[in-house]
Amino acid sequence: MTRNTRRARAIAIAEAKPNARMVTLRYLMLAAGAIAASLALLLSHFI
């Protein structure tokens, strides 16, 4: 395997889609942030 082939394979692996667990975790954190912001906005109206 030549150096360019190895480099191309490393780049392809680095650019591969992230695994499903990380994507799920990212969306859960995004949802938690959105819920927290919504609650803060609602509480600020009632106080």
Protein Blocks (a to p, Z undefined) as FASTA:
>chain_A
ZZklmmmmmmmmmmpccdfklmmmmmmmmmmmmmmmmmmmmmmmmZZ
